[in-house]
């Protein structure tokens, strides 16, 4: 269809790109630097699609496989739909034999791609199917060597597509470039992908923000659109004022005024300017064409001529010529598949608002009648049209059906949004309110924008239409949602406790609520309160004959008791079933094993933790429970920190944190590991920020053992910086939380640095009190990590009390205990303290420095080598010196990381115990080897970890 020119010589769009030359260059450069991820942000009408179109025409992209997906505002629930649409043309770019068997999971979705292998057998669990589908999509994109994936209008994408894009863009296949476009003002949760993500090292990335055009650019655009007509500066200034510099509005305005006459602009006012432009274009059309335009605006999605004719109540013989008139006038444009739509959302909105209210409602009702005859029924569209038509009965029917469909196919955000809208309907009957409220509370913890969902649940609890029998279940849903949110644990526990009373007549739900309140690690409440709830759960579990209920409750209580160091826990573990009778029971058994692994990691049974992790992950994988697998990965990261397996740990934790940032138990633990690694490397600012996220800033709303360990890490960091007063303050707050919780099996990472801080401040009495309290609390507890910490703290106190023999004895005991766990990092720190109490032994200091460096504790290793230098000992590394050529040496990597973190030479010298001159030489070598021109460039593009 020819659309370059319209009457009066005004072009419908500019044949050249105006004012976007720099952005186009950046975009082309970015997508050709695969692997790459590019985010293109701009408001409606600013020209994102036009810029992408120009990019795709560039010579640099000739011959590349380009896959394009377009998100729709009014879409049916279909997770990953936009990505699957983009992949439909993948078969055109595949070479024979390039696809592995894992891509067969895509065959039911992409019948057009004939190269796909046979589909595997169904797994029977939606979450497992999702995991397999993710792997298949990634494998297919890897096989498309040099592909470019473009997904437009991501602000309208479903949760599943955003999650998949987030994972894909965090670590894209080596030759893939991914470009997404979105409107910044419509980002879900303030983030284009609904959650934070960080590209992996080596992945090129760019964020391009399209601003409106300036006056000069508007003038250039007007010159192009008006052809030979002169455009004065005065006209350009006024045009810029009237259109805010948005290219689409500029084009539509000029189509209205036809000439560069600024007096005509005076007659148009923002924001009615675009509406006036569309009204004038429609004014000369015959009635059938106007009715078709109105029908297209009300439908809100691209539609074929048959659907448009039905909604407009036109016979086909009248609809076809009317549609031709709309196309000739560029009111509607033909898209792929013979469907028609407005050129831009703003144009559709302008036409929609020009339809009188009663006529709009009538058209929406016609949409309901027409669409209800289609199979499969477009439930989301039917719900929306019913709502806008004011047809409450149909709105409830189709809205609930669409929510159910969305939940079934794994789109919880759409389900939640629909149910929330339905519950806001004032004409809803009481029985409908109860039914929908329960569904809403059950699904509320899934999807995005959970703070908005929590607010909706709170409003619902005050709704007089909600019956008392359902209020407790809704309140339980609110409490479960809050305890997963930052700052919501204390409030969530209060809601769950109140729900227990309201659920007195519903024992199954009440038991679920009590089992959550029994978890000792959630919040700052005393362990006595948790034990009271645990006793009630135990009583009800003992009386239950339901295998699933017993397994579900034991999955919580056995791990809780193990957290407390209660020896009874090992006998209770034997009550867990060895075999299961259903996938649901197997998922609970998988959760039990992963919970036990977490408890073992916190109390010091590291080998047992590893065993429970292996069995838990295997159980979860066999029954399709990828969420359990995901949380187990956080426990594995914590265990790797404790056992000294630090290689690649920072990168792994960072990626997991991006994935689970909204899940407080997981995010807090990952932040703790990242903060602890930062302390070992001397990266103080990073450590401070991570420990705050782990709970130091708000311990009442944190996972208790995570917060306690974060306080311990904070004290250790402050002591390393000789900030004794601040270290005392952190120790006081940490011990206050520990005494309030009264779970001393979690004291392993807090008490030794706290005792050290008190002794260095001359407060040996406070140190002795903490030590005595820990000793008494561990009398009947099974907590190997805390016992090793008790020996270490006793040695520290003896050292400060000038009792070197006692200090050596206790520190030796601590070292052996740490080595048995095994916990090599605290064992090495204790060894360093022991070396300070014994005659100088350069060989052992050198070996200890190598042990710290092997772990990745750069600052600790540097401190040991500093002791050697100060003592005059020169002991070569047992590995010998080697030349690194153009590679960074281990010391240069330490320096590069600190430079990238924004540290000055003086700060780097203090962290690594080097002279400033030595640091200057290392910085120069780093910049030369990495080809960086400045420290700022290194900060913008940090080296791989």
URKA-V253331 format. One record per backbone hydrogen bond with DSSP energy under -1.0 kcal/mol. NH is the residue of the N-H (numbers start at 1). CO is the residue of the C=O. Records with the same first field share a line. If there is no record, write none. Layout:
NH->CO / CO
//
This chain:
6->10
10->7
11->225
12->4
24->20
25->21
26->22
27->23
28->24
29->25
30->26
31->27
32->28
33->30
36->176
37->204
38->178
39->206
40->180
41->208
42->182
46->43
51->47
52->48
53->49
54->50
55->51
56->52
58->55
61->58
62->59
64->61
67->148
69->150
71->152
81->78
84->80
85->81
86->82
87->83
88->85
90->87
92->89
93->90
98->95
103->100
104->101
105->102
106->103
107->104
109->106
110->106
113->110
114->112
116->113
129->125
130->126
131->127
132->128
133->129
134->130
135->131
136->132
137->133
138->134
139->135
140->136
141->137
142->138
143->139
144->140
145->143
147->144
148->65
149->177
150->67
151->179
152->69
154->181
156->153
157->154
162->158
163->159
164->160
165->161
166->162
167->163
168->164
169->165
170->166
171->167
176->173
177->147
178->36
179->149
180->38
181->151
182->40
186->183
187->184
190->187
191->188
194->191
200->170
203->200
204->35
206->37
208->39
210->41
213->245
218->214
219->215
220->216
221->217
222->218
223->219
224->220
225->221
226->222
229->226
236->232
237->233
238->234
239->235
240->236
241->237
242->238
243->239
244->240
246->243
248->45
250->246
251->247
252->248
253->249
254->250
255->251
256->253
257->253
258->254
261->259
266->262
268->265
276->272
277->273
278->274
279->275
280->276
281->277
282->278
283->279
285->282
290->286
291->287
292->288
293->289
294->290
295->291
296->292
297->293
298->294
299->295
300->296
303->340
308->304
309->305
310->306
311->307
312->308
314->309
318->315
319->315
320->316
322->318
323->319
324->320
325->321
326->322
327->323
328->324
329->325
330->327
331->326
332->326
333->341
335->339
338->335
340->303
341->333
348->344
349->345
350->346
351->347
352->348
353->349
355->352
360->356
361->357
362->358
363->359
364->360
365->361
366->362
367->363
368->364
369->365
370->366
371->367
372->368
373->370
374->371
379->377
382->378
383->379
384->380
385->381
386->382
387->383
388->384
389->385
390->387
391->386
392->390
395->391
396->392
397->393
398->394
399->395
400->396
401->397
402->398
403->399
404->400
405->401
406->402
407->403
408->404
409->405
411->406
415->411
416->412
417->413
418->414
419->415
420->416
421->417
422->418
423->419
424->420
425->422
428->425
433->429
434->430
435->431
436->432
437->433
438->434
439->435
440->436
441->437
442->438
443->439
446->443
453->449
454->450
455->451
456->452
457->453
458->454
459->455
460->456
461->457
463->460
466->463
471->467
474->470
475->471
476->472
477->473
478->474
479->475
480->476
481->477
482->478
483->479
485->482
488->485
492->488
493->489
494->490
495->491
496->492
497->493
498->494
499->495
500->496
502->498
503->499
504->501
506->503
510->506
511->507
512->508
513->509
514->510
515->511
516->512
517->513
518->514
519->516
522->519
523->702
527->741
530->526
531->527
532->528
533->529
534->530
535->531
536->532
537->533
538->534
539->535
540->536
541->537
542->538
543->539
544->541
550->546
551->547
552->548
553->549
554->550
555->551
557->553
558->554
560->556
561->557
562->558
563->559
564->560
565->562
566->561
569->566
570->567
572->568
573->569
575->572
576->573
586->582
587->583
588->584
589->585
590->586
591->587
592->588
593->589
594->590
595->591
596->592
597->593
598->594
599->595
600->596
601->597
602->598
603->599
604->600
605->600
606->604
609->605
610->606
611->607
612->608
613->609
614->610
615->611
616->612
617->613
618->614
619->615
620->616
621->617
622->618
623->619
625->620
629->625
630->626
631->627
632->628
633->629
635->631
636->632
637->633
638->634
639->635
640->636
641->637
642->638
643->639
645->640
646->644
649->646
652->648
653->649
654->650
655->651
656->652
657->653
658->654
659->655
660->656
663->660
664->484
667->663
668->664
669->665
670->666
671->667
672->668
673->669
674->670
675->671
676->672
677->673
678->674
679->675
680->676
682->679
683->678
684->682
687->683
688->684
689->685
690->686
691->687
692->688
693->689
694->690
695->692
696->691
701->698
702->699
704->521
707->703
708->704
709->705
710->706
711->707
712->708
713->709
714->710
715->711
716->712
717->713
718->714
719->715
720->716
721->717
722->719
723->718
724->722
727->723
728->724
729->725
730->726
731->727
732->728
733->729
734->730
735->731
736->732
737->733
738->734
739->735
740->736
741->737
742->738
746->743
747->744
750->747
751->747
754->750
755->751
756->752
757->753
758->754
759->755
760->756
761->757
762->759
763->758
767->763
768->764
769->765
770->766
771->767
772->768
773->769
774->770
775->771
776->772
777->773
778->774
779->776
781->778
782->565
785->603
787->783
788->784
789->785
790->786
791->787
792->788
793->789
794->790
795->791
796->792
797->793
798->794
799->795
800->796
801->797
802->799
803->798
807->803
808->804
809->805
810->806
811->807
812->808
813->809
814->810
815->811
816->812
817->813
818->814
819->815
820->816
821->817
823->818
827->823
828->824
829->825
830->826
831->827
832->828
833->829
834->830
835->831
836->832
837->834
845->841
846->842
847->843
848->844
849->845
850->846
851->847
852->848
853->849
854->850
855->851
856->852
857->852
858->856
859->680
861->857
862->858
863->859
864->860
865->861
866->862
867->863
868->864
869->865
870->866
871->867
872->869
873->868
880->877
887->884
893->889
894->890
895->891
896->892
897->893
898->894
899->895
900->896
901->897
902->899
903->898
908->904
909->905
910->906
911->907
912->908
914->909
919->915
920->916
921->917
922->918
923->919
924->920
925->921
926->922
927->923
928->924
929->925
930->926
932->927
938->934
939->935
940->936
941->937
//
